[in-house]
Amino acid sequence: MDIRDFTVTGEKNLKLERFPTSLKIDSARRPEYERTLADNKARIEALQDRLYAEARESVIIILQAMDAAGKDSMIRHVLGGINPTGIDVRSFKQPTSVDRAHGFLWRSFGALPPRGKIAVFNRSYYEECLVVRVHGLWRSYQLPRRCTDMSERRYFEERFEDIRAFERYLWRTGNRVVKVFLNVSADKQRERFLERIDDDAKNWKFSESDLAERMEWDQYQRAYEDMIAGTATERAPWHVIPADQKWVARALVSEVLLGVLEDIDPHYPELPRRARERLADCRRALTDGPAADVDR
């Protein structure tokens, strides 16, 4: 698997149709992909421990997708083994009235991780360029006319500019931004929706609003194309991952994250000489000194 085949670093007039929604891997090879995922997870977990200890950089994983593309299960299968102290997962639901009284990036600042941690944004500030665009919500924003009295294209070009600047700021302040679009097909989405309706254990995952959003499929695809093309950069590329086969998608996303952590190459902090000497004193106290047999 060469993840570069699914990576976008900047491309005008991007078309999602050139990115597959499935690699059509024979199901007999599923154990091979699951072994790759398991191996990558073990390495990710080891590197995350060093990342947390070093506390020099942080990682922000952004997951965007159409409904039923597998965002929740992606988090569970790829990141489920990470020490909970080193990871935060944030789902960006519909903005509250307080959120709407601020700029669209405002609530993202409060979700940024401290150095050493991984943050997962299940949806993100990119919703401003998706649902807001498809449903024309920006036209009803309580903003000065100078902020909205323009064409739709111009409005979202300015949003893309804001996001590129924000992600440049994140890079400059010690954050790596890992952006993943799970590229699911309309047929596969329909299949998963039907499964949610037919399986009592999955009924809670389905909402009638999902059907309304599905009816806007073509508009969402165009919005995603513009968004990915307008915000992909060398330092914050987009990864357009085929999502029809979840076990393939999980292996690919684990490759992306592992590559970023290996590039960071975190190390456990080296203690100064005086601190190492104190550790030696503590060890002697535990082996031969008063702290050795406190229960006797």
Contacts in CASP RR format, 6 or more apart in sequence:
PFRMAT RR
TARGET T0000
AUTHOR 0000-0000-0000
METHOD contacts of the structure
MODEL  1
MDIRDFTVTGEKNLKLERFPTSLKIDSARRPEYERTLADNKARIEALQDR
LYAEARESVIIILQAMDAAGKDSMIRHVLGGINPTGIDVRSFKQPTSVDR
AHGFLWRSFGALPPRGKIAVFNRSYYEECLVVRVHGLWRSYQLPRRCTDM
SERRYFEERFEDIRAFERYLWRTGNRVVKVFLNVSADKQRERFLERIDDD
AKNWKFSESDLAERMEWDQYQRAYEDMIAGTATERAPWHVIPADQKWVAR
ALVSEVLLGVLEDIDPHYPELPRRARERLADCRRALTDGPAADVDR
1 36 0 8 1.000
1 251 0 8 1.000
1 252 0 8 1.000
1 255 0 8 1.000
3 239 0 8 1.000
3 252 0 8 1.000
3 255 0 8 1.000
3 256 0 8 1.000
3 259 0 8 1.000
6 19 0 8 1.000
6 239 0 8 1.000
6 240 0 8 1.000
6 241 0 8 1.000
6 242 0 8 1.000
6 252 0 8 1.000
7 237 0 8 1.000
7 238 0 8 1.000
7 239 0 8 1.000
7 240 0 8 1.000
8 14 0 8 1.000
8 228 0 8 1.000
8 229 0 8 1.000
8 232 0 8 1.000
8 237 0 8 1.000
8 238 0 8 1.000
8 239 0 8 1.000
8 240 0 8 1.000
9 232 0 8 1.000
9 233 0 8 1.000
9 234 0 8 1.000
9 237 0 8 1.000
10 229 0 8 1.000
10 230 0 8 1.000
10 232 0 8 1.000
10 233 0 8 1.000
10 237 0 8 1.000
11 229 0 8 1.000
11 232 0 8 1.000
12 229 0 8 1.000
13 229 0 8 1.000
14 225 0 8 1.000
14 228 0 8 1.000
14 229 0 8 1.000
15 225 0 8 1.000
16 183 0 8 1.000
16 221 0 8 1.000
16 224 0 8 1.000
16 225 0 8 1.000
16 240 0 8 1.000
19 183 0 8 1.000
19 240 0 8 1.000
19 242 0 8 1.000
20 183 0 8 1.000
20 242 0 8 1.000
21 183 0 8 1.000
21 184 0 8 1.000
21 185 0 8 1.000
21 188 0 8 1.000
21 242 0 8 1.000
21 243 0 8 1.000
21 244 0 8 1.000
22 185 0 8 1.000
22 188 0 8 1.000
22 242 0 8 1.000
22 244 0 8 1.000
22 245 0 8 1.000
22 248 0 8 1.000
23 242 0 8 1.000
23 245 0 8 1.000
23 248 0 8 1.000
25 33 0 8 1.000
25 245 0 8 1.000
25 248 0 8 1.000
30 247 0 8 1.000
33 247 0 8 1.000
33 248 0 8 1.000
33 250 0 8 1.000
33 251 0 8 1.000
34 247 0 8 1.000
34 251 0 8 1.000
36 251 0 8 1.000
36 254 0 8 1.000
36 255 0 8 1.000
37 77 0 8 1.000
37 78 0 8 1.000
37 247 0 8 1.000
37 250 0 8 1.000
37 251 0 8 1.000
37 254 0 8 1.000
40 251 0 8 1.000
40 254 0 8 1.000
40 255 0 8 1.000
40 257 0 8 1.000
40 258 0 8 1.000
41 78 0 8 1.000
41 81 0 8 1.000
41 254 0 8 1.000
43 258 0 8 1.000
43 261 0 8 1.000
43 262 0 8 1.000
44 78 0 8 1.000
44 79 0 8 1.000
44 82 0 8 1.000
44 254 0 8 1.000
44 257 0 8 1.000
44 258 0 8 1.000
44 261 0 8 1.000
45 81 0 8 1.000
45 82 0 8 1.000
45 83 0 8 1.000
47 258 0 8 1.000
47 261 0 8 1.000
47 262 0 8 1.000
47 264 0 8 1.000
47 266 0 8 1.000
48 82 0 8 1.000
48 83 0 8 1.000
48 86 0 8 1.000
48 87 0 8 1.000
48 118 0 8 1.000
48 261 0 8 1.000
49 83 0 8 1.000
50 266 0 8 1.000
50 267 0 8 1.000
50 268 0 8 1.000
51 57 0 8 1.000
51 58 0 8 1.000
51 59 0 8 1.000
51 116 0 8 1.000
51 117 0 8 1.000
51 118 0 8 1.000
51 261 0 8 1.000
51 264 0 8 1.000
51 266 0 8 1.000
52 83 0 8 1.000
52 85 0 8 1.000
52 86 0 8 1.000
52 116 0 8 1.000
52 117 0 8 1.000
53 266 0 8 1.000
53 268 0 8 1.000
53 269 0 8 1.000
54 116 0 8 1.000
54 266 0 8 1.000
54 267 0 8 1.000
54 268 0 8 1.000
54 269 0 8 1.000
55 114 0 8 1.000
55 115 0 8 1.000
55 116 0 8 1.000
56 115 0 8 1.000
56 116 0 8 1.000
56 174 0 8 1.000
56 266 0 8 1.000
57 115 0 8 1.000
57 116 0 8 1.000
57 174 0 8 1.000
57 175 0 8 1.000
57 176 0 8 1.000
57 264 0 8 1.000
57 266 0 8 1.000
58 112 0 8 1.000
58 113 0 8 1.000
58 114 0 8 1.000
58 115 0 8 1.000
58 116 0 8 1.000
58 117 0 8 1.000
58 118 0 8 1.000
58 119 0 8 1.000
58 174 0 8 1.000
58 175 0 8 1.000
58 176 0 8 1.000
59 113 0 8 1.000
59 117 0 8 1.000
59 118 0 8 1.000
59 119 0 8 1.000
59 175 0 8 1.000
59 176 0 8 1.000
59 178 0 8 1.000
59 257 0 8 1.000
59 260 0 8 1.000
59 261 0 8 1.000
59 264 0 8 1.000
60 112 0 8 1.000
60 113 0 8 1.000
60 118 0 8 1.000
60 119 0 8 1.000
60 121 0 8 1.000
60 170 0 8 1.000
60 175 0 8 1.000
60 176 0 8 1.000
60 177 0 8 1.000
60 178 0 8 1.000
61 79 0 8 1.000
61 118 0 8 1.000
61 119 0 8 1.000
61 120 0 8 1.000
61 121 0 8 1.000
61 178 0 8 1.000
61 180 0 8 1.000
61 257 0 8 1.000
62 121 0 8 1.000
62 124 0 8 1.000
62 126 0 8 1.000
62 177 0 8 1.000
62 178 0 8 1.000
62 179 0 8 1.000
62 180 0 8 1.000
63 71 0 8 1.000
63 74 0 8 1.000
63 75 0 8 1.000
63 120 0 8 1.000
63 121 0 8 1.000
63 122 0 8 1.000
63 123 0 8 1.000
63 124 0 8 1.000
63 180 0 8 1.000
63 182 0 8 1.000
64 123 0 8 1.000
64 124 0 8 1.000
64 126 0 8 1.000
64 130 0 8 1.000
64 179 0 8 1.000
64 180 0 8 1.000
64 181 0 8 1.000
64 182 0 8 1.000
64 224 0 8 1.000
65 71 0 8 1.000
65 181 0 8 1.000
65 182 0 8 1.000
65 183 0 8 1.000
65 184 0 8 1.000
65 243 0 8 1.000
66 182 0 8 1.000
66 184 0 8 1.000
66 189 0 8 1.000
66 213 0 8 1.000
66 217 0 8 1.000
66 220 0 8 1.000
67 189 0 8 1.000
67 193 0 8 1.000
67 210 0 8 1.000
67 213 0 8 1.000
67 214 0 8 1.000
68 184 0 8 1.000
68 188 0 8 1.000
68 189 0 8 1.000
68 192 0 8 1.000
68 193 0 8 1.000
68 196 0 8 1.000
68 210 0 8 1.000
69 182 0 8 1.000
69 183 0 8 1.000
69 184 0 8 1.000
69 189 0 8 1.000
69 243 0 8 1.000
70 182 0 8 1.000
70 184 0 8 1.000
70 243 0 8 1.000
70 246 0 8 1.000
70 249 0 8 1.000
71 122 0 8 1.000
71 123 0 8 1.000
71 182 0 8 1.000
72 122 0 8 1.000
73 246 0 8 1.000
73 250 0 8 1.000
74 180 0 8 1.000
74 182 0 8 1.000
74 246 0 8 1.000
74 249 0 8 1.000
74 250 0 8 1.000
74 253 0 8 1.000
75 89 0 8 1.000
75 120 0 8 1.000
75 122 0 8 1.000
77 250 0 8 1.000
78 250 0 8 1.000
78 253 0 8 1.000
78 254 0 8 1.000
78 257 0 8 1.000
79 87 0 8 1.000
79 89 0 8 1.000
79 118 0 8 1.000
79 120 0 8 1.000
82 118 0 8 1.000
86 116 0 8 1.000
86 117 0 8 1.000
86 118 0 8 1.000
87 117 0 8 1.000
87 118 0 8 1.000
87 119 0 8 1.000
87 120 0 8 1.000
88 111 0 8 1.000
88 113 0 8 1.000
88 117 0 8 1.000
88 118 0 8 1.000
88 119 0 8 1.000
88 120 0 8 1.000
89 119 0 8 1.000
89 120 0 8 1.000
89 122 0 8 1.000
90 111 0 8 1.000
90 119 0 8 1.000
90 120 0 8 1.000
90 121 0 8 1.000
90 122 0 8 1.000
91 122 0 8 1.000
91 123 0 8 1.000
92 107 0 8 1.000
92 121 0 8 1.000
92 122 0 8 1.000
92 123 0 8 1.000
92 124 0 8 1.000
92 125 0 8 1.000
92 127 0 8 1.000
95 107 0 8 1.000
99 106 0 8 1.000
99 107 0 8 1.000
100 141 0 8 1.000
100 142 0 8 1.000
101 142 0 8 1.000
104 125 0 8 1.000
104 128 0 8 1.000
104 132 0 8 1.000
104 159 0 8 1.000
104 162 0 8 1.000
105 125 0 8 1.000
105 162 0 8 1.000
105 163 0 8 1.000
105 166 0 8 1.000
107 125 0 8 1.000
108 121 0 8 1.000
108 124 0 8 1.000
108 125 0 8 1.000
108 166 0 8 1.000
111 119 0 8 1.000
111 121 0 8 1.000
112 119 0 8 1.000
112 170 0 8 1.000
112 175 0 8 1.000
113 119 0 8 1.000
113 175 0 8 1.000
115 174 0 8 1.000
125 163 0 8 1.000
125 166 0 8 1.000
126 163 0 8 1.000
126 227 0 8 1.000
126 231 0 8 1.000
128 159 0 8 1.000
129 156 0 8 1.000
129 159 0 8 1.000
129 160 0 8 1.000
129 163 0 8 1.000
129 223 0 8 1.000
129 226 0 8 1.000
129 227 0 8 1.000
129 231 0 8 1.000
130 220 0 8 1.000
130 223 0 8 1.000
130 224 0 8 1.000
130 227 0 8 1.000
131 137 0 8 1.000
131 213 0 8 1.000
132 138 0 8 1.000
133 152 0 8 1.000
133 156 0 8 1.000
133 223 0 8 1.000
134 216 0 8 1.000
134 219 0 8 1.000
134 220 0 8 1.000
134 223 0 8 1.000
135 216 0 8 1.000
136 152 0 8 1.000
138 148 0 8 1.000
138 155 0 8 1.000
139 148 0 8 1.000
141 147 0 8 1.000
141 148 0 8 1.000
148 155 0 8 1.000
156 226 0 8 1.000
156 227 0 8 1.000
157 230 0 8 1.000
160 226 0 8 1.000
160 227 0 8 1.000
160 230 0 8 1.000
160 231 0 8 1.000
163 231 0 8 1.000
164 230 0 8 1.000
164 231 0 8 1.000
164 233 0 8 1.000
164 236 0 8 1.000
167 177 0 8 1.000
167 231 0 8 1.000
167 233 0 8 1.000
167 235 0 8 1.000
167 236 0 8 1.000
168 233 0 8 1.000
168 235 0 8 1.000
168 236 0 8 1.000
170 177 0 8 1.000
170 236 0 8 1.000
171 177 0 8 1.000
171 235 0 8 1.000
171 236 0 8 1.000
176 260 0 8 1.000
176 264 0 8 1.000
177 235 0 8 1.000
177 236 0 8 1.000
178 239 0 8 1.000
178 256 0 8 1.000
178 257 0 8 1.000
178 260 0 8 1.000
179 231 0 8 1.000
179 232 0 8 1.000
179 236 0 8 1.000
179 237 0 8 1.000
179 238 0 8 1.000
179 239 0 8 1.000
180 238 0 8 1.000
180 239 0 8 1.000
180 241 0 8 1.000
180 253 0 8 1.000
180 256 0 8 1.000
181 224 0 8 1.000
181 228 0 8 1.000
181 238 0 8 1.000
181 239 0 8 1.000
181 240 0 8 1.000
181 241 0 8 1.000
182 241 0 8 1.000
182 243 0 8 1.000
182 249 0 8 1.000
183 240 0 8 1.000
183 241 0 8 1.000
183 242 0 8 1.000
183 243 0 8 1.000
184 243 0 8 1.000
184 244 0 8 1.000
185 244 0 8 1.000
186 214 0 8 1.000
186 217 0 8 1.000
188 243 0 8 1.000
188 244 0 8 1.000
189 214 0 8 1.000
190 214 0 8 1.000
193 206 0 8 1.000
193 210 0 8 1.000
193 211 0 8 1.000
193 214 0 8 1.000
195 202 0 8 1.000
196 202 0 8 1.000
196 203 0 8 1.000
196 205 0 8 1.000
196 206 0 8 1.000
197 203 0 8 1.000
197 206 0 8 1.000
213 220 0 8 1.000
228 238 0 8 1.000
228 240 0 8 1.000
231 238 0 8 1.000
232 238 0 8 1.000
239 252 0 8 1.000
239 253 0 8 1.000
239 256 0 8 1.000
241 249 0 8 1.000
241 252 0 8 1.000
241 253 0 8 1.000
241 256 0 8 1.000
242 248 0 8 1.000
242 249 0 8 1.000
242 252 0 8 1.000
243 249 0 8 1.000
271 279 0 8 1.000
285 291 0 8 1.000
285 292 0 8 1.000
286 292 0 8 1.000
END
